[in-house]
Amino acid sequence: MTSHDQVFLNSVVDETIILRDKALRYFEGTPRAFEIDERKKRKAGRKAQDALDKKKEHVRVSNP
């Protein structure tokens, strides 16, 4: 089923397929759950990158 009505889709589907950048991504859940999951992944990625940057800066400062 294809629709732009998020409320409708969230109430009737339990699996989601997202077409983005010429690739299909399968997700077990509603479009809303997919969005939440994606936000969590981005936040975790930023957090990991920030920790890595901090570690690199510490190593750079410690070893000039």
N, CA, C and O atoms as a Tripos MOL2 file, in Angstrom:
@<TRIPOS>MOLECULE
protein
  256   255    64     0     0
PROTEIN
NO_CHARGES

@<TRIPOS>ATOM
      1 N           0.8420   -1.1570    0.0000 N.3       1 MET1
      2 CA          0.0000    0.0000    0.0000 C.3       1 MET1
      3 C           0.9020    1.2390    0.0000 C.2       1 MET1
      4 O           1.9140    1.2780    0.7000 O.2       1 MET1
      5 N           0.5420    2.2060   -0.7560 N.am      2 THR2
      6 CA          1.2760    3.4620   -0.8160 C.3       2 THR2
      7 C           0.3360    4.5920   -0.4320 C.2       2 THR2
      8 O          -0.7960    4.6670   -0.9110 O.2       2 THR2
      9 N           0.8210    5.4700    0.4400 N.am      3 SER3
     10 CA          0.0080    6.6060    0.8480 C.3       3 SER3
     11 C           0.8980    7.6750    1.4450 C.2       3 SER3
     12 O           1.9720    7.3830    1.9710 O.2       3 SER3
     13 N           0.4470    8.9080    1.3620 N.am      4 HIS4
     14 CA          1.1440   10.0130    2.0170 C.3       4 HIS4
     15 C           0.4680   10.3520    3.3370 C.2       4 HIS4
     16 O           0.9270   11.2370    4.0590 O.2       4 HIS4
     17 N          -0.6040    9.6660    3.6550 N.am      5 ASP5
     18 CA         -1.3530    9.9030    4.8860 C.3       5 ASP5
     19 C          -0.7340    9.0800    6.0180 C.2       5 ASP5
     20 O          -1.0340    7.8960    6.1750 O.2       5 ASP5
     21 N           0.1260    9.7190    6.7980 N.am      6 GLN6
     22 CA          0.8530    9.0230    7.8670 C.3       6 GLN6
     23 C          -0.0760    8.4540    8.9390 C.2       6 GLN6
     24 O           0.1580    7.3560    9.4450 O.2       6 GLN6
     25 N          -1.1050    9.1810    9.2790 N.am      7 VAL7
     26 CA         -2.0450    8.7070   10.2990 C.3       7 VAL7
     27 C          -2.6920    7.4070    9.8320 C.2       7 VAL7
     28 O          -2.7850    6.4450   10.5950 O.2       7 VAL7
     29 N          -3.1330    7.3820    8.5940 N.am      8 PHE8
     30 CA         -3.7430    6.1880    8.0240 C.3       8 PHE8
     31 C          -2.7600    5.0260    8.0360 C.2       8 PHE8
     32 O          -3.0880    3.9360    8.5040 O.2       8 PHE8
     33 N          -1.5490    5.2570    7.5190 N.am      9 LEU9
     34 CA         -0.5540    4.1890    7.4560 C.3       9 LEU9
     35 C          -0.2070    3.6520    8.8440 C.2       9 LEU9
     36 O          -0.0860    2.4410    9.0280 O.2       9 LEU9
     37 N          -0.0480    4.5400    9.8110 N.am     10 ASN10
     38 CA          0.2970    4.1050   11.1610 C.3      10 ASN10
     39 C          -0.7940    3.2460   11.7810 C.2      10 ASN10
     40 O          -0.5250    2.4460   12.6760 O.2      10 ASN10
     41 N          -2.0200    3.4090   11.3100 N.am     11 SER11
     42 CA         -3.1110    2.6320   11.8920 C.3      11 SER11
     43 C          -3.3610    1.3040   11.1710 C.2      11 SER11
     44 O          -4.0500    0.4400   11.7130 O.2      11 SER11
     45 N          -2.8200    1.1230    9.9660 N.am     12 VAL12
     46 CA         -3.1430   -0.0970    9.2280 C.3      12 VAL12
     47 C          -1.9530   -0.9940    8.8740 C.2      12 VAL12
     48 O          -2.1660   -2.1440    8.4900 O.2      12 VAL12
     49 N          -0.7340   -0.5220    8.9850 N.am     13 VAL13
     50 CA          0.4060   -1.3610    8.5820 C.3      13 VAL13
     51 C           1.2130   -1.8190    9.7910 C.2      13 VAL13
     52 O           1.2040   -1.1800   10.8430 O.2      13 VAL13
     53 N           1.9130   -2.9440    9.6180 N.am     14 ASP14
     54 CA          2.8250   -3.3880   10.6650 C.3      14 ASP14
     55 C           4.2240   -3.6890   10.1060 C.2      14 ASP14
     56 O           5.1110   -4.1320   10.8340 O.2      14 ASP14
     57 N           4.4030   -3.4420    8.8130 N.am     15 GLU15
     58 CA          5.7110   -3.5030    8.1750 C.3      15 GLU15
     59 C           5.8170   -2.3100    7.2250 C.2      15 GLU15
     60 O           4.8310   -1.9070    6.6070 O.2      15 GLU15
     61 N           7.0130   -1.7570    7.1170 N.am     16 THR16
     62 CA          7.2040   -0.5650    6.2940 C.3      16 THR16
     63 C           8.3820   -0.7850    5.3620 C.2      16 THR16
     64 O           9.4130   -1.3260    5.7620 O.2      16 THR16
     65 N           8.2200   -0.3670    4.1290 N.am     17 ILE17
     66 CA          9.3160   -0.3850    3.1630 C.3      17 ILE17
     67 C           9.5460    1.0560    2.7390 C.2      17 ILE17
     68 O           8.6310    1.7250    2.2590 O.2      17 ILE17
     69 N          10.7600    1.5250    2.9170 N.am     18 ILE18
     70 CA         11.1250    2.9000    2.5920 C.3      18 ILE18
     71 C          12.0140    2.8790    1.3490 C.2      18 ILE18
     72 O          13.0040    2.1500    1.2990 O.2      18 ILE18
     73 N          11.6580    3.6770    0.3570 N.am     19 LEU19
     74 CA         12.4900    3.8470   -0.8290 C.3      19 LEU19
     75 C          13.2310    5.1630   -0.6710 C.2      19 LEU19
     76 O          12.6280    6.2360   -0.6520 O.2      19 LEU19
     77 N          14.5490    5.0610   -0.5580 N.am     20 ARG20
     78 CA         15.3700    6.2510   -0.3790 C.3      20 ARG20
     79 C          16.7010    6.0250   -1.0790 C.2      20 ARG20
     80 O          17.3290    4.9800   -0.9060 O.2      20 ARG20
     81 N          17.1250    6.9880   -1.8590 N.am     21 ASP21
     82 CA         18.4030    6.9100   -2.5840 C.3      21 ASP21
     83 C          18.4960    5.6450   -3.4360 C.2      21 ASP21
     84 O          19.5280    4.9740   -3.4570 O.2      21 ASP21
     85 N          17.4110    5.3320   -4.1360 N.am     22 LYS22
     86 CA         17.3430    4.1880   -5.0500 C.3      22 LYS22
     87 C          17.5280    2.8550   -4.3430 C.2      22 LYS22
     88 O          17.9130    1.8710   -4.9750 O.2      22 LYS22
     89 N          17.2600    2.8080   -3.0400 N.am     23 ALA23
     90 CA         17.3940    1.5640   -2.2820 C.3      23 ALA23
     91 C          16.1520    1.3570   -1.4160 C.2      23 ALA23
     92 O          15.5820    2.3080   -0.8800 O.2      23 ALA23
     93 N          15.7500    0.1030   -1.2930 N.am     24 LEU24
     94 CA         14.6220   -0.2370   -0.4330 C.3      24 LEU24
     95 C          15.1340   -0.6310    0.9440 C.2      24 LEU24
     96 O          16.0960   -1.3890    1.0680 O.2      24 LEU24
     97 N          14.4870   -0.1120    1.9710 N.am     25 ARG25
     98 CA         14.8220   -0.4690    3.3580 C.3      25 ARG25
     99 C          13.5680   -1.0380    3.9970 C.2      25 ARG25
    100 O          12.5100   -0.4090    3.9770 O.2      25 ARG25
    101 N          13.6900   -2.2130    4.5550 N.am     26 TYR26
    102 CA         12.5640   -2.8940    5.1840 C.3      26 TYR26
    103 C          12.6140   -2.6600    6.6870 C.2      26 TYR26
    104 O          13.6760   -2.7330    7.3060 O.2      26 TYR26
    105 N          11.4490   -2.3770    7.2640 N.am     27 PHE27
    106 CA         11.3670   -2.1100    8.6960 C.3      27 PHE27
    107 C          10.1400   -2.8200    9.2600 C.2      27 PHE27
    108 O           9.0420   -2.6950    8.7180 O.2      27 PHE27
    109 N          10.3250   -3.5520   10.3270 N.am     28 GLU28
    110 CA          9.2330   -4.2460   11.0030 C.3      28 GLU28
    111 C           8.5620   -3.2580   11.9500 C.2      28 GLU28
    112 O           8.9890   -3.1000   13.0940 O.2      28 GLU28
    113 N           7.5330   -2.6070   11.4820 N.am     29 GLY29
    114 CA          6.8230   -1.6270   12.2960 C.3      29 GLY29
    115 C           6.1720   -0.5630   11.4350 C.2      29 GLY29
    116 O           6.2550   -0.6010   10.2080 O.2      29 GLY29
    117 N           5.5300    0.3750   12.0860 N.am     30 THR30
    118 CA          4.8100    1.4470   11.4020 C.3      30 THR30
    119 C           5.7750    2.5220   10.9060 C.2      30 THR30
    120 O           6.9240    2.5770   11.3440 O.2      30 THR30
    121 N           5.3150    3.3720    9.9990 N.am     31 PRO31
    122 CA          6.1650    4.4910    9.5630 C.3      31 PRO31
    123 C           6.5970    5.3690   10.7490 C.2      31 PRO31
    124 O           7.7290    5.8520   10.7830 O.2      31 PRO31
    125 N           5.7050    5.5710   11.7060 N.am     32 ARG32
    126 CA          6.0500    6.3750   12.8950 C.3      32 ARG32
    127 C           7.1700    5.7080   13.6930 C.2      32 ARG32
    128 O           8.1090    6.3700   14.1330 O.2      32 ARG32
    129 N           7.0620    4.3980   13.8730 N.am     33 ALA33
    130 CA          8.1120    3.6630   14.5910 C.3      33 ALA33
    131 C           9.4330    3.7380   13.8300 C.2      33 ALA33
    132 O          10.5020    3.8160   14.4360 O.2      33 ALA33
    133 N           9.3530    3.7150   12.4990 N.am     34 PHE34
    134 CA         10.5600    3.8530   11.6790 C.3      34 PHE34
    135 C          11.2240    5.1970   11.9260 C.2      34 PHE34
    136 O          12.4410    5.2690   12.1010 O.2      34 PHE34
    137 N          10.4300    6.2620   11.9400 N.am     35 GLU35
    138 CA         10.9700    7.6030   12.1770 C.3      35 GLU35
    139 C          11.6420    7.6910   13.5430 C.2      35 GLU35
    140 O          12.7270    8.2600   13.6660 O.2      35 GLU35
    141 N          11.0110    7.1370   14.5540 N.am     36 ILE36
    142 CA         11.5740    7.1500   15.9070 C.3      36 ILE36
    143 C          12.8850    6.3790   15.9390 C.2      36 ILE36
    144 O          13.8660    6.8360   16.5260 O.2      36 ILE36
    145 N          12.9030    5.2090   15.3080 N.am     37 ASP37
    146 CA         14.1080    4.3850   15.2530 C.3      37 ASP37
    147 C          15.2440    5.1180   14.5410 C.2      37 ASP37
    148 O          16.3920    5.0800   14.9850 O.2      37 ASP37
    149 N          14.9180    5.7790   13.4420 N.am     38 GLU38
    150 CA         15.9340    6.5360   12.7010 C.3      38 GLU38
    151 C          16.5050    7.6760   13.5450 C.2      38 GLU38
    152 O          17.7120    7.9170   13.5260 O.2      38 GLU38
    153 N          15.6480    8.3720   14.2790 N.am     39 ARG39
    154 CA         16.1290    9.4540   15.1550 C.3      39 ARG39
    155 C          17.0700    8.9130   16.2200 C.2      39 ARG39
    156 O          18.0990    9.5240   16.5090 O.2      39 ARG39
    157 N          16.7260    7.7760   16.8020 N.am     40 LYS40
    158 CA         17.5840    7.1580   17.8270 C.3      40 LYS40
    159 C          18.9320    6.7750   17.2370 C.2      40 LYS40
    160 O          19.9690    6.9800   17.8670 O.2      40 LYS40
    161 N          18.9210    6.2170   16.0270 N.am     41 LYS41
    162 CA         20.1790    5.8180   15.3820 C.3      41 LYS41
    163 C          21.0470    7.0390   15.0820 C.2      41 LYS41
    164 O          22.2610    7.0040   15.2870 O.2      41 LYS41
    165 N          20.4260    8.1280   14.5930 N.am     42 ARG42
    166 CA         21.1970    9.3480   14.3120 C.3      42 ARG42
    167 C          21.7900    9.9170   15.6020 C.2      42 ARG42
    168 O          22.9460   10.3390   15.6260 O.2      42 ARG42
    169 N          20.9950    9.9250   16.6720 N.am     43 LYS43
    170 CA         21.4700   10.4450   17.9520 C.3      43 LYS43
    171 C          22.6350    9.6040   18.4700 C.2      43 LYS43
    172 O          23.6290   10.1480   18.9500 O.2      43 LYS43
    173 N          22.5160    8.2880   18.3750 N.am     44 ALA44
    174 CA         23.5950    7.4020   18.8150 C.3      44 ALA44
    175 C          24.8420    7.6110   17.9580 C.2      44 ALA44
    176 O          25.9620    7.5880   18.4690 O.2      44 ALA44
    177 N          24.6460    7.8120   16.6580 N.am     45 GLY45
    178 CA         25.7810    8.0630   15.7620 C.3      45 GLY45
    179 C          26.4960    9.3550   16.0980 C.2      45 GLY45
    180 O          27.7260    9.4090   16.1160 O.2      45 GLY45
    181 N          25.7140   10.4020   16.3650 N.am     46 ARG46
    182 CA         26.3270   11.6870   16.7540 C.3      46 ARG46
    183 C          27.0840   11.5440   18.0730 C.2      46 ARG46
    184 O          28.1800   12.0810   18.2340 O.2      46 ARG46
    185 N          26.4880   10.8160   19.0100 N.am     47 LYS47
    186 CA         27.1200   10.6250   20.3170 C.3      47 LYS47
    187 C          28.4370    9.8690   20.1630 C.2      47 LYS47
    188 O          29.4400   10.2260   20.7820 O.2      47 LYS47
    189 N          28.4300    8.8310   19.3430 N.am     48 ALA48
    190 CA         29.6530    8.0570   19.1090 C.3      48 ALA48
    191 C          30.7060    8.9150   18.4170 C.2      48 ALA48
    192 O          31.8860    8.8540   18.7630 O.2      48 ALA48
    193 N          30.2820    9.7140   17.4400 N.am     49 GLN49
    194 CA         31.2290   10.5810   16.7360 C.3      49 GLN49
    195 C          31.8110   11.6340   17.6770 C.2      49 GLN49
    196 O          33.0060   11.9250   17.6190 O.2      49 GLN49
    197 N          30.9780   12.2030   18.5370 N.am     50 ASP50
    198 CA         31.4650   13.1860   19.5040 C.3      50 ASP50
    199 C          32.4940   12.5630   20.4430 C.2      50 ASP50
    200 O          33.5130   13.1810   20.7490 O.2      50 ASP50
    201 N          32.2260   11.3330   20.9020 N.am     51 ALA51
    202 CA         33.1670   10.6450   21.7930 C.3      51 ALA51
    203 C          34.4810   10.3740   21.0620 C.2      51 ALA51
    204 O          35.5570   10.5250   21.6420 O.2      51 ALA51
    205 N          34.3990    9.9750   19.7970 N.am     52 LEU52
    206 CA         35.6070    9.7180   19.0120 C.3      52 LEU52
    207 C          36.3910   11.0080   18.7920 C.2      52 LEU52
    208 O          37.6150   11.0200   18.9190 O.2      52 LEU52
    209 N          35.6980   12.0810   18.4660 N.am     53 ASP53
    210 CA         36.3630   13.3720   18.2780 C.3      53 ASP53
    211 C          37.0610   13.8210   19.5570 C.2      53 ASP53
    212 O          38.1820   14.3300   19.5170 O.2      53 ASP53
    213 N          36.3950   13.6300   20.6850 N.am     54 LYS54
    214 CA         36.9750   14.0150   21.9750 C.3      54 LYS54
    215 C          38.2330   13.1980   22.2570 C.2      54 LYS54
    216 O          39.2330   13.7250   22.7450 O.2      54 LYS54
    217 N          38.1700   11.9000   21.9450 N.am     55 LYS55
    218 CA         39.3230   11.0260   22.1620 C.3      55 LYS55
    219 C          40.4750   11.4310   21.2460 C.2      55 LYS55
    220 O          41.6260   11.4620   21.6810 O.2      55 LYS55
    221 N          40.1830   11.7400   19.9900 N.am     56 LYS56
    222 CA         41.2170   12.1860   19.0540 C.3      56 LYS56
    223 C          41.8650   13.4710   19.5200 C.2      56 LYS56
    224 O          43.0840   13.6290   19.4430 O.2      56 LYS56
    225 N          41.0470   14.3870   20.0030 N.am     57 GLU57
    226 CA         41.5790   15.6750   20.4960 C.3      57 GLU57
    227 C          42.4770   15.4480   21.7060 C.2      57 GLU57
    228 O          43.5210   16.0870   21.8280 O.2      57 GLU57
    229 N          42.0880   14.5580   22.5870 N.am     58 HIS58
    230 CA         42.9010   14.2470   23.7710 C.3      58 HIS58
    231 C          44.2540   13.6590   23.3480 C.2      58 HIS58
    232 O          45.2930   14.0310   23.8940 O.2      58 HIS58
    233 N          44.2350   12.7510   22.3850 N.am     59 VAL59
    234 CA         45.4680   12.1350   21.9030 C.3      59 VAL59
    235 C          46.3390   13.1990   21.2140 C.2      59 VAL59
    236 O          47.5570   13.2130   21.3920 O.2      59 VAL59
    237 N          45.7220   14.0720   20.4410 N.am     60 ARG60
    238 CA         46.4580   15.1160   19.7330 C.3      60 ARG60
    239 C          47.1280   16.0630   20.7150 C.2      60 ARG60
    240 O          48.2860   16.4330   20.5220 O.2      60 ARG60
    241 N          46.4160   16.4620   21.7710 N.am     61 VAL61
    242 CA         46.9500   17.3880   22.7610 C.3      61 VAL61
    243 C          48.0350   16.7030   23.5890 C.2      61 VAL61
    244 O          49.0210   17.3430   23.9560 O.2      61 VAL61
    245 N          47.8720   15.4170   23.8900 N.am     62 SER62
    246 CA         48.8360   14.6810   24.7110 C.3      62 SER62
    247 C          50.1150   14.3730   23.9470 C.2      62 SER62
    248 O          51.1800   14.2380   24.5490 O.2      62 SER62
    249 N          50.0180   14.2600   22.6240 N.am     63 ASN63
    250 CA         51.1760   13.8940   21.8040 C.3      63 ASN63
    251 C          51.3740   14.9310   20.6930 C.2      63 ASN63
    252 O          51.0450   14.6730   19.5360 O.2      63 ASN63
    253 N          51.9100   16.0990   21.0470 N.am     64 PRO64
    254 CA         52.0750   17.1580   20.0170 C.3      64 PRO64
    255 C          53.1040   16.8410   18.9650 C.2      64 PRO64
    256 O          53.3280   17.6440   18.0600 O.2      64 PRO64
@<TRIPOS>BOND
     1     1     2 1
     2     2     3 1
     3     3     4 2
     4     3     5 am
     5     5     6 1
     6     6     7 1
     7     7     8 2
     8     7     9 am
     9     9    10 1
    10    10    11 1
    11    11    12 2
    12    11    13 am
    13    13    14 1
    14    14    15 1
    15    15    16 2
    16    15    17 am
    17    17    18 1
    18    18    19 1
    19    19    20 2
    20    19    21 am
    21    21    22 1
    22    22    23 1
    23    23    24 2
    24    23    25 am
    25    25    26 1
    26    26    27 1
    27    27    28 2
    28    27    29 am
    29    29    30 1
    30    30    31 1
    31    31    32 2
    32    31    33 am
    33    33    34 1
    34    34    35 1
    35    35    36 2
    36    35    37 am
    37    37    38 1
    38    38    39 1
    39    39    40 2
    40    39    41 am
    41    41    42 1
    42    42    43 1
    43    43    44 2
    44    43    45 am
    45    45    46 1
    46    46    47 1
    47    47    48 2
    48    47    49 am
    49    49    50 1
    50    50    51 1
    51    51    52 2
    52    51    53 am
    53    53    54 1
    54    54    55 1
    55    55    56 2
    56    55    57 am
    57    57    58 1
    58    58    59 1
    59    59    60 2
    60    59    61 am
    61    61    62 1
    62    62    63 1
    63    63    64 2
    64    63    65 am
    65    65    66 1
    66    66    67 1
    67    67    68 2
    68    67    69 am
    69    69    70 1
    70    70    71 1
    71    71    72 2
    72    71    73 am
    73    73    74 1
    74    74    75 1
    75    75    76 2
    76    75    77 am
    77    77    78 1
    78    78    79 1
    79    79    80 2
    80    79    81 am
    81    81    82 1
    82    82    83 1
    83    83    84 2
    84    83    85 am
    85    85    86 1
    86    86    87 1
    87    87    88 2
    88    87    89 am
    89    89    90 1
    90    90    91 1
    91    91    92 2
    92    91    93 am
    93    93    94 1
    94    94    95 1
    95    95    96 2
    96    95    97 am
    97    97    98 1
    98    98    99 1
    99    99   100 2
   100    99   101 am
   101   101   102 1
   102   102   103 1
   103   103   104 2
   104   103   105 am
   105   105   106 1
   106   106   107 1
   107   107   108 2
   108   107   109 am
   109   109   110 1
   110   110   111 1
   111   111   112 2
   112   111   113 am
   113   113   114 1
   114   114   115 1
   115   115   116 2
   116   115   117 am
   117   117   118 1
   118   118   119 1
   119   119   120 2
   120   119   121 am
   121   121   122 1
   122   122   123 1
   123   123   124 2
   124   123   125 am
   125   125   126 1
   126   126   127 1
   127   127   128 2
   128   127   129 am
   129   129   130 1
   130   130   131 1
   131   131   132 2
   132   131   133 am
   133   133   134 1
   134   134   135 1
   135   135   136 2
   136   135   137 am
   137   137   138 1
   138   138   139 1
   139   139   140 2
   140   139   141 am
   141   141   142 1
   142   142   143 1
   143   143   144 2
   144   143   145 am
   145   145   146 1
   146   146   147 1
   147   147   148 2
   148   147   149 am
   149   149   150 1
   150   150   151 1
   151   151   152 2
   152   151   153 am
   153   153   154 1
   154   154   155 1
   155   155   156 2
   156   155   157 am
   157   157   158 1
   158   158   159 1
   159   159   160 2
   160   159   161 am
   161   161   162 1
   162   162   163 1
   163   163   164 2
   164   163   165 am
   165   165   166 1
   166   166   167 1
   167   167   168 2
   168   167   169 am
   169   169   170 1
   170   170   171 1
   171   171   172 2
   172   171   173 am
   173   173   174 1
   174   174   175 1
   175   175   176 2
   176   175   177 am
   177   177   178 1
   178   178   179 1
   179   179   180 2
   180   179   181 am
   181   181   182 1
   182   182   183 1
   183   183   184 2
   184   183   185 am
   185   185   186 1
   186   186   187 1
   187   187   188 2
   188   187   189 am
   189   189   190 1
   190   190   191 1
   191   191   192 2
   192   191   193 am
   193   193   194 1
   194   194   195 1
   195   195   196 2
   196   195   197 am
   197   197   198 1
   198   198   199 1
   199   199   200 2
   200   199   201 am
   201   201   202 1
   202   202   203 1
   203   203   204 2
   204   203   205 am
   205   205   206 1
   206   206   207 1
   207   207   208 2
   208   207   209 am
   209   209   210 1
   210   210   211 1
   211   211   212 2
   212   211   213 am
   213   213   214 1
   214   214   215 1
   215   215   216 2
   216   215   217 am
   217   217   218 1
   218   218   219 1
   219   219   220 2
   220   219   221 am
   221   221   222 1
   222   222   223 1
   223   223   224 2
   224   223   225 am
   225   225   226 1
   226   226   227 1
   227   227   228 2
   228   227   229 am
   229   229   230 1
   230   230   231 1
   231   231   232 2
   232   231   233 am
   233   233   234 1
   234   234   235 1
   235   235   236 2
   236   235   237 am
   237   237   238 1
   238   238   239 1
   239   239   240 2
   240   239   241 am
   241   241   242 1
   242   242   243 1
   243   243   244 2
   244   243   245 am
   245   245   246 1
   246   246   247 1
   247   247   248 2
   248   247   249 am
   249   249   250 1
   250   250   251 1
   251   251   252 2
   252   251   253 am
   253   253   254 1
   254   254   255 1
   255   255   256 2
@<TRIPOS>SUBSTRUCTURE
     1 MET1         2 RESIDUE 1 A MET
     2 THR2         6 RESIDUE 1 A THR
     3 SER3        10 RESIDUE 1 A SER
     4 HIS4        14 RESIDUE 1 A HIS
     5 ASP5        18 RESIDUE 1 A ASP
     6 GLN6        22 RESIDUE 1 A GLN
     7 VAL7        26 RESIDUE 1 A VAL
     8 PHE8        30 RESIDUE 1 A PHE
     9 LEU9        34 RESIDUE 1 A LEU
    10 ASN10       38 RESIDUE 1 A ASN
    11 SER11       42 RESIDUE 1 A SER
    12 VAL12       46 RESIDUE 1 A VAL
    13 VAL13       50 RESIDUE 1 A VAL
    14 ASP14       54 RESIDUE 1 A ASP
    15 GLU15       58 RESIDUE 1 A GLU
    16 THR16       62 RESIDUE 1 A THR
    17 ILE17       66 RESIDUE 1 A ILE
    18 ILE18       70 RESIDUE 1 A ILE
    19 LEU19       74 RESIDUE 1 A LEU
    20 ARG20       78 RESIDUE 1 A ARG
    21 ASP21       82 RESIDUE 1 A ASP
    22 LYS22       86 RESIDUE 1 A LYS
    23 ALA23       90 RESIDUE 1 A ALA
    24 LEU24       94 RESIDUE 1 A LEU
    25 ARG25       98 RESIDUE 1 A ARG
    26 TYR26      102 RESIDUE 1 A TYR
    27 PHE27      106 RESIDUE 1 A PHE
    28 GLU28      110 RESIDUE 1 A GLU
    29 GLY29      114 RESIDUE 1 A GLY
    30 THR30      118 RESIDUE 1 A THR
    31 PRO31      122 RESIDUE 1 A PRO
    32 ARG32      126 RESIDUE 1 A ARG
    33 ALA33      130 RESIDUE 1 A ALA
    34 PHE34      134 RESIDUE 1 A PHE
    35 GLU35      138 RESIDUE 1 A GLU
    36 ILE36      142 RESIDUE 1 A ILE
    37 ASP37      146 RESIDUE 1 A ASP
    38 GLU38      150 RESIDUE 1 A GLU
    39 ARG39      154 RESIDUE 1 A ARG
    40 LYS40      158 RESIDUE 1 A LYS
    41 LYS41      162 RESIDUE 1 A LYS
    42 ARG42      166 RESIDUE 1 A ARG
    43 LYS43      170 RESIDUE 1 A LYS
    44 ALA44      174 RESIDUE 1 A ALA
    45 GLY45      178 RESIDUE 1 A GLY
    46 ARG46      182 RESIDUE 1 A ARG
    47 LYS47      186 RESIDUE 1 A LYS
    48 ALA48      190 RESIDUE 1 A ALA
    49 GLN49      194 RESIDUE 1 A GLN
    50 ASP50      198 RESIDUE 1 A ASP
    51 ALA51      202 RESIDUE 1 A ALA
    52 LEU52      206 RESIDUE 1 A LEU
    53 ASP53      210 RESIDUE 1 A ASP
    54 LYS54      214 RESIDUE 1 A LYS
    55 LYS55      218 RESIDUE 1 A LYS
    56 LYS56      222 RESIDUE 1 A LYS
    57 GLU57      226 RESIDUE 1 A GLU
    58 HIS58      230 RESIDUE 1 A HIS
    59 VAL59      234 RESIDUE 1 A VAL
    60 ARG60      238 RESIDUE 1 A ARG
    61 VAL61      242 RESIDUE 1 A VAL
    62 SER62      246 RESIDUE 1 A SER
    63 ASN63      250 RESIDUE 1 A ASN
    64 PRO64      254 RESIDUE 1 A PRO
